[in-house]
């Protein structure tokens, strides 16, 4: 909370069950799960949308980029609104917009209609919920930010496990219009109900006091001051690199699985693509609290080096075994295991560096890197494929970005951040 602002309506003076940090973690997890499908099952909708709208893949993938860009580029402002008016009101609105984005997408007849519904409304809705929940968790868990942020981020990464096969089945049986309407309504209902219980700590200083015995208090830095520091921009560049790789896979997986000849192959009695997407959601969720927990103990940059390096190795192996359906499915899970932790490691590192007072808004600025990654991994990657006729150059570029981010974490970010914190103490 900043001085001079009115008390958000979400703060209660009497403690109760809703002021348990574990209840808040659970509610945040449910909110994240409710709004995860627009991003993580997009690959299932590319084929029916291409057939319905009769556009090129690169034009269709602009929808995905709009979703991520608006989810991220408005996040500093959305973070400010959450700080100003409280999480309950803003996250209720976010869940409603997310559900409406699918319901209205079912009615579109042009790609521009898809941009405005699935892209614009979905991006604004999911962005409000995502940045709001992450901002809450770094306040409720000052001594274990990596774990707490990782848990709610896991909800975003794993939430689509619940919906991937039902959506895939519904697309086959009912078509994409009814699928969007039914699941859009469910997303809105679940998210809005969970948002009603969200609170910020009744006393921010009380929450902060948990950390004083085990770590020195970090000076809180305002967003504009943070934007003037080289350490922020290094983190921004690294998150852009890692976001580009993961979002390329998320947005293009349906297309390159078909190109590799494995999309419709049967693996253990199930179609390879939806099976891979389901496994991916699990590993993408598991990695977030796991590596967050590890980073609370091993150190942020050391953990980044391990995780980002794993992502590069997994992408290399995936490319080399791309035509084997079983290995395609299994390695896709390893790829996401090496990627999803960025959503626990980066916000935790940022708050460790610039303090908690402006954590939600500050992370909103860093989260904009995800928007740039969506452009590079979405339409730009599709254009590279279109011009070369092969996904191999795209994969090579993603591997290089992953490896570069790993090296930067250990050999540049670690000493730079240590020097910055020493200067602030």
Order of alpha helices (4+ residues) and beta strands (2+ residues): alpha-alpha-alpha-alpha-alpha-alpha-alpha-alpha-alpha-alpha-alpha-alpha-alpha-beta-beta-alpha-alpha-alpha-alpha-alpha-alpha-alpha-alpha
